[in-house]
Amino acid sequence: MGDQIPPQDRSKLRGRFKDTLKATFALKSIHDLYRKSPVLVDPDHAMKAALVTSWGKPPQYISIPDLPPPAPTQLQLIVLATSVTRVVRSRAASAHSTAFKTPSPYDPSVDGVAIDEITGDMLDERNDPVKVAALANPVSCSWMTLRCRVIGGCQGRTVLIIGATTASGRCAAIVACSLGATRIIGMSRNEETLAAVEGLDDRVVLREPFALPPSVGPVHIILDYIGNGPAASGILQTAQSAYGENLQYVQVGNIANRPHMFHVMPTYLINHRPLCILGTGIGCFTVEDWRKELPEIM
């Protein structure tokens, strides 16, 4: 278990956010992609896009027709950078719920940074568009979950992050701290990698038989980026809940490719313990949610 971070040091984490991200996220792969790709505009000034033209094959870098003039409710943007996150790769492989039964050619991208020539530049000029694009998904998924999905938010609460060594899990530690969580616990299989994750007050190595040690104490919120059903079930059976409050479990990611928690969790558990089981994703948030939270996320 790690040492608890003194309250006076928590504010310092926000200032170290950029350095932490630089060290922990695979931005190099995005820069490599740009170097290996042809120029974005060919000699004939054709517009280019990376599209899935046949399911089961990688996206193809192809010319596409020019867009028609935008409708009054639309914006036509110049794309500066877009991310190749796990969710994008999953969509490209038709393995994500938002891509099921989608006809090709198909654009698997989710988010990025673009210029609107009419309204101008709303992004702080000190921010690198490539880094912002790369971090948009891992930062926003934890921010939106803790602000809009978790009942009562995380301020003054204990947050447990399963998969704290993933890109999204590392972001979640920083986001939970900035949103006022008083204690942040990271959980992962790799003890050495887990020790290097910043923003954690305590660390627990994920091992079989899956259980949360009693020394952890009461937990209010669990963010699960792994989706390992047996692990989640074991943790929910052994985690202590705060008196008079629900233990809120949120499945954020599902990269373990293991049986879902609902297939292995004892059915009596939802009647035996004050559990609140939630999911989170694009379909869980309204346009108003995004309008309210995006300025703070940036």
N, C-alpha and C positions, 0 to 999 in steps of 0.2 A: 504494500500500500504506500502511496506517495504522501509527501508532507502537504498539509493544507496551505493554500496560498493566503497570506494575510490580506485583509480587506484593503489596506493602503496600497498593496501591490497590484490589485486587480485593474486599476485604471491604467497601469503601465502596459498591460496586455494589449489595450487598444492601439497604443502607439507602436507596438511591435507587430501589429497585424500584417503589415506589408512584408516585413522580413520573414515572418513565419511562413507566409504563403509562398514566397519566392523559394524557400528551401523545401517545401513539401509538395508542391503541385507540379504535374508533368507538363509544364508550359513548353518544354523543349520539343515535344512531339508536334505541337501546333506550328512552331517556327520551322521545323523540318518539313512539315506538310507544305508550307508556303514556298520553301526553297526548291522542293521537288516538283511543284506544280508549274504548268505553263503560266504565262502572264494572264491576268484576269480579263484583259481585253485583247482580242487577236487583231491582226491587221485590218480585218473587215469590220471591226468594231462590233462583233457579235457578242451578245450577253452570254456568260457562262454560268453553269451550275453543276454541282455534284449531285446527281440523282440516281436513285435505285431504278434501273430499267428492267431488271429481272430478279425476282426474289431468289435468294440463295447466292447471289453474286455481289461483289463489292460495288459501291456507288461509282458511276462513271462520270468523268469530267467532260461535259458536252455543251454544245451551243444550244441555246433555247431562243424562241421568238421574243422580240421586244415586247414589253408589257404595254397594254393599252393605257390611255390616260386614266389617272385615278378618279374614282367617283368622289363626290363631295365628302363622304364619310371615310375616305381612305387616304393614306399617305404613301407616296412613292419615295423610297429611300435608297441611298447609296451605301451598300454594305461595306464596313471596314474590317470586321472580324466576326467569325462565328465559332462556336466551340465544338469539339469532338469529344463530348463527355460520354460516360457509360450509357446514359439514357439515349443519346444519339446513336451510338453503336447498336444498342438493343433495338431501336426503331428501324435502323437500316437492315437488321436481320429479321424483321417482322416478329420479334420476340417480346415486344412491348405492347401493352393493351391499347395504346393510342395508334398503333400501326396495323392492327388486325384487319384483314379483309380490305386493305386500302389498295386501290388500283395503281398500277405503275404507268408512266414514270412518277416517282414519289420522292419528295424532298424530306429527308429524315431530320433536318436541323430543327432545333428548338428555340434557341435564343442567341443573341449576339449584339453587336454594336453597329449602329448605322448613322448616317447623316441625313437630316431633313434640311434641304437647302432653303426652305421657306422660313422655318422657325429658328434655324441656327443651331449652335452647339450648346446642349444642356449638360454635357459631361464635363466635369472639371478638367481643365487643360493639363493638369498634372497627372491625370490618370492615363495609363497605357491602354488603348482600346483592346489589344490582344489579351492582356491580363484580365481586364474587366469581363470580356467575353468568356474566358476560360473559367472564371470564378462565379459567373452569374448563377449557374445552376446549383453548385454545391453550397453557396451561401444562401440563396433564396429558399432552398428546400427546408433548411432548418429554421430560418427566420419566419417564413410563412407558417410553418407548422407550430412554432412556439407562440406566435402572435394570433393566429386565426383558427387553429385546430384544437390545441390544448386548452382545456377548460380552465379559465383563471390565469393563463399565462404561466411563466416560470419565475417571476420575481419572488425572491425570498424562499425559493424551493430548491430541492435536490434533484438534479438531472443525471440519469445514467445513460451513457452512450454506448450501445453495443456496435462494435465496428469502428472504434475511435481512431484507428489507424488509416481508414479510408480517407479519400480527399474530402468527402462530405462530412465524415465524422470529425475530422480535424477542424473544419469550418464550424461545425456545430458547437464545439467546445468554446470557440471564440464568441460565437453568436449568443450562446446561452449566458456567457459572462456579461456581454454588453447589454443583455436584456434583464439583468438583475438576479440571475440564479445565484444562490449563496453557496452552493456546493455542486461540483461537477465531477462525476466519476466516469472514467474511461474503461472500456472492456475490450480485449482483443486477445487472439491466440498468441501473438508474437510479443513476448515480454520485452525484448530489446527495442523493437520499434515503438511499442507502447510507451516506453520510458522517455522517448524523445518527443512525444506529443505535448505541445504547450497548451496551457489553459486548464489543465486538469488539477483537481485537488487530491484525488485518489485514483489508483489504478488497480484493476483486478484482471488477472490472466484468465482467459476463457478456456477451461479444461473440462473433460468428462470425469465424473458425472457432473452435468451442468447444474450449478447452484450458485447462489449469491451468498458469500460468507456472512454470518450474523454480525461480524464486526463492521460491516458497511453501514448498518443502521437503517432508519426509515428512508424510503425513496418515494418521490412524488411522481416523477415523469421518467419513462423509459423511451428513448429514441433508438429504434432498431434498424440499422442500415444493412444487416446481413440477411435476415429472413430465414435463419436456420431454425426450423420448427422445433426440434428437440431441445435446442439451447434456450429458445424463448420460453417454451413450456416449463423447463426446469427452473429458469430464473423467476418466472411469475409464481411458481409454487413456493419458492424460498425467499423472495424479496419481502422485506418488512414494509408495511404501509404506515403512513403517519396517522395517528389517531383521529378519527372523524373525517378523513379525506380518502378519495379514490386513489388507487394506484393506476395512473394513466399510461397505457402501453400504446405506442404509435409505431406501426410498421412503415418505415420510410423507404427502405430498399429491400431487394430480394435477390442478392447475388450468390447465395450459398447453393442454390439448386438442390435443396433438400425438401423433404415433405413439409407442407405448410403446417404452421402451429395448430390450426384447427383440426388437422388430421391426427395429431398426437397428444393434444392437451386433454387431460381428464375433464369430462363434461361437468363434473360436480364443482369444478374450481370456480366457475362464474357465479355459483350460488354460495360458495364457501368463503370467498374473499371479495373485498370491495374493488373490483376491477372495472376499468373502463378501457375497452379495446377499440382503437381507432386506426384508420388508414389515412394517408395523405398523398396528394398528387394534384395534377393539373385540374382535374374535375372537381376538386374539393373547394376551390376558391372562386369567388365572383370577380367580375371586372372591377367592382368597387373595392374589393380587398386589395387587388394589385395596385390600383390608383393610389390608395392610401399608404401602402407599405413601400412601394418602389423607391420613392425619394429617400427614405431612411435606409433602405438596403444599399443604395449607391453611396 
